Amino acid sequence: CRRLNMMSSITRCWKGPRTRFWAERRAALWAVLCLVGLAVGGTNLAMAGSIVPTRAAITAADDSYVLAAEFAVNLGARFEDAVVHGVPLYFNLEFVLERPRKYWLNEHIITRTLSYRLTYSSLMRQYRLTTGNLHQNFATLTDALRALSRVSALPVSDRDKLKPGENYEAALRLSLDRSQLPKPFQVDAITDRDWQVESTVWRWKYTAPANAPPAAPGPSATPSPPGHAQQ
């Protein structure tokens, strides 16, 4: 019995340091893996892009309601490099206005969409931002993105669509159209975070002014390109 007790004591004394040794090694390895994961995640986060609305407002004009908005646009390093190498990027501006109803789904009032195309010409060394038949040229990508990020006096609704004093709910988003990317980029945009540009929806409440100026006769004004007020 004494011999058995002695062997048990020796075994416990031998197992104790060994257990602590491997526990310390596992803890150190786990800490290293966590640091690597944070570093990789931080890199992906820095590489990924985003489009975030920073301001949006609806104003009553002579014959319509117009939208003014600003966005913080960051394409990320991958898409910025892709544009420089001749890959066109397409963006969609989406605006929705609804009238809330207490016991039913919101009533849809208007949907307004615009499409933008951003390209780079290595021959002219210029960036071009196109909206419909309108286009603007810029010397730098920063200037082109600044124009893309600003919308001024964009007609979104006729005056007779909104009732004075009525409450409405508006939603706005500017997003990269991944469906128009080249096929390899479409796959990367789904599987690789570095090729993703996250878009945020801006929602706010709007009350049509009761003392808005009377609607002027004549056709509605044509849309203005981003970054430019309508003349």
C-alpha positions in Angstrom: 0.0 0.0 0.0 2.8 2.4 0.8 4.4 1.6 -2.5 1.2 2.2 -4.3 0.7 5.5 -2.5 4.3 6.5 -3.3 3.7 5.7 -7.1 0.5 7.7 -7.1 2.3 10.7 -5.6 5.1 10.4 -8.1 2.6 10.2 -10.9 0.7 13.3 -9.7 4.0 15.2 -9.3 5.1 14.2 -12.9 1.7 14.9 -14.5 1.3 18.3 -12.8 4.2 20.1 -14.6 3.4 18.3 -17.9 -0.2 19.4 -17.8 0.7 23.0 -17.0 3.4 22.9 -19.8 0.9 21.8 -22.5 -1.8 24.1 -21.1 0.5 27.1 -21.4 1.5 26.0 -24.9 -2.1 25.7 -26.0 -2.9 29.1 -24.5 0.0 30.7 -26.3 -0.9 29.1 -29.6 -4.5 30.2 -29.3 -3.4 33.8 -28.6 -1.2 33.7 -31.7 -4.1 32.4 -33.8 -6.4 35.1 -32.5 -3.9 37.8 -33.3 -3.5 36.4 -36.8 -7.3 36.3 -37.2 -7.6 39.9 -36.1 -4.8 41.0 -38.4 -6.4 39.3 -41.4 -9.9 40.6 -40.5 -8.5 44.1 -40.1 -6.9 43.8 -43.5 -10.1 42.7 -45.1 -12.0 45.4 -43.4 -9.5 48.0 -44.7 -9.6 46.6 -48.2 -13.4 46.3 -48.4 -15.4 49.3 -49.6 -18.6 51.0 -48.4 -21.2 53.5 -49.5 -22.8 55.3 -46.5 -25.4 58.1 -46.8 -24.5 61.1 -44.7 -27.3 63.5 -45.6 -30.7 63.5 -47.4 -33.5 66.0 -47.7 -36.6 66.5 -49.8 -37.6 70.0 -50.8 -40.7 71.4 -52.5 -39.8 73.1 -55.8 -42.1 75.0 -58.3 -43.5 71.9 -60.0 -42.0 68.9 -58.1 -40.3 67.7 -55.0 -36.5 67.4 -55.4 -33.9 65.4 -53.5 -30.5 66.5 -52.2 -28.2 63.9 -50.7 -24.6 63.1 -49.9 -22.7 59.8 -49.5 -19.4 58.7 -48.1 -18.1 56.6 -51.0 -15.1 54.3 -50.5 -14.6 51.7 -53.3 -11.8 49.8 -51.5 -8.3 49.2 -52.9 -9.4 46.3 -55.2 -12.1 48.3 -57.1 -10.0 51.4 -57.3 -7.3 49.4 -59.0 -9.8 47.7 -61.3 -11.1 51.1 -62.5 -7.6 52.3 -63.3 -7.1 49.1 -65.4 -10.2 49.7 -67.5 -13.0 47.9 -65.7 -16.2 50.0 -65.8 -18.2 50.3 -62.6 -21.9 50.8 -62.5 -23.9 52.3 -59.6 -27.6 52.5 -58.8 -29.3 55.3 -56.9 -32.6 54.2 -55.5 -35.2 56.4 -53.8 -38.6 55.1 -52.5 -41.3 57.2 -50.9 -44.3 55.6 -49.1 -47.2 56.7 -47.0 -47.5 54.8 -43.7 -50.8 53.1 -42.9 -51.8 52.1 -39.4 -53.4 48.7 -40.0 -51.9 47.8 -43.4 -48.7 47.8 -45.4 -47.3 51.2 -46.4 -48.8 52.7 -49.5 -46.2 53.0 -52.3 -46.1 56.6 -53.7 -43.0 56.8 -55.9 -39.8 55.0 -56.8 -37.0 56.9 -58.5 -33.8 55.3 -59.8 -30.7 56.5 -61.6 -27.8 54.6 -63.0 -24.2 55.8 -63.1 -21.2 54.5 -65.0 -17.6 55.2 -63.9 -14.8 54.6 -66.3 -11.2 55.5 -66.8 -9.5 56.4 -70.1 -5.8 55.6 -70.1 -5.4 57.6 -73.4 -7.0 60.8 -72.0 -5.9 60.0 -68.4 -9.3 61.0 -67.3 -12.2 59.5 -65.3 -15.7 59.8 -66.7 -18.9 59.7 -64.8 -22.0 59.1 -67.0 -25.7 59.4 -66.2 -27.9 58.7 -69.2 -26.8 61.1 -71.9 -24.9 63.3 -69.5 -21.2 62.9 -68.5 -18.5 64.6 -66.7 -14.7 64.2 -66.9 -12.3 64.3 -63.9 -8.6 64.3 -63.5 -8.6 62.1 -60.4 -10.6 59.3 -59.0 -11.2 61.3 -55.9 -12.9 64.1 -57.8 -15.0 61.5 -59.7 -16.1 59.9 -56.5 -16.9 63.2 -54.9 -19.2 64.0 -57.8 -20.8 60.6 -57.5 -21.4 61.1 -53.8 -23.4 64.3 -54.2 -26.9 64.6 -55.6 -28.5 68.0 -56.1 -32.0 69.1 -57.0 -33.0 65.7 -58.4 -36.8 65.6 -59.1 -38.3 62.6 -57.4 -42.0 63.3 -57.4 -44.6 65.5 -59.1 -46.3 68.0 -56.8 -49.7 66.4 -57.1 -48.4 63.0 -55.9 -48.0 64.3 -52.3 -50.7 65.7 -50.1 -49.9 68.9 -48.2 -49.4 68.2 -44.5 -49.3 64.4 -45.0 -46.5 62.3 -43.4 -44.3 60.0 -45.6 -41.4 57.6 -45.1 -38.5 57.9 -47.5 -35.6 55.5 -48.2 -32.4 56.1 -50.1 -29.5 54.0 -51.2 -26.5 54.3 -53.6 -25.0 50.9 -54.4 -22.5 49.2 -56.7 -24.3 47.1 -59.4 -22.4 43.8 -59.1 -24.5 42.3 -61.9 -22.7 44.4 -64.5 -19.2 43.5 -63.4 -17.2 41.1 -65.6 -18.0 37.4 -64.7 -14.8 36.8 -62.7 -15.4 39.9 -60.7 -19.0 38.8 -59.9 -17.7 35.6 -58.4 -15.0 37.4 -56.4 -17.7 40.0 -55.2 -19.6 37.1 -53.6 -16.8 35.0 -52.1 -14.1 37.5 -51.3 -14.7 40.4 -48.9 -12.0 42.5 -50.5 -14.3 42.7 -53.6 -17.4 43.8 -51.7 -18.8 47.3 -51.3 -21.4 47.5 -48.6 -24.3 49.9 -49.1 -26.3 51.4 -46.3 -30.0 52.4 -46.6 -30.9 55.9 -45.3 -34.5 56.1 -44.0 -36.2 59.2 -42.7 -39.7 60.7 -42.3 -40.9 63.6 -44.4 -44.0 65.8 -44.0 -45.2 67.6 -47.2 -45.4 71.3 -46.5 -48.9 72.7 -46.2 -47.8 76.1 -47.6 -45.8 74.9 -50.5 -45.7 77.2 -53.6 -48.2 76.4 -56.3 -47.2 74.0 -59.0 -46.0 75.8 -62.2 -47.4 74.7 -65.5 -45.2 72.8 -68.0 -43.2 69.6 -68.1 -41.1 68.3 -65.3 -37.4 69.2 -65.3 -34.9 66.6 -66.5 -32.6 64.9 -63.9 -29.3 66.5 -63.1 -26.1 64.5 -62.9 -24.6 63.8 -59.5 -22.5 66.6 -58.1 -24.3 69.3 -60.2 -27.4 71.3 -59.4 -30.0 71.6 -62.0 -29.8 74.7 -64.1 
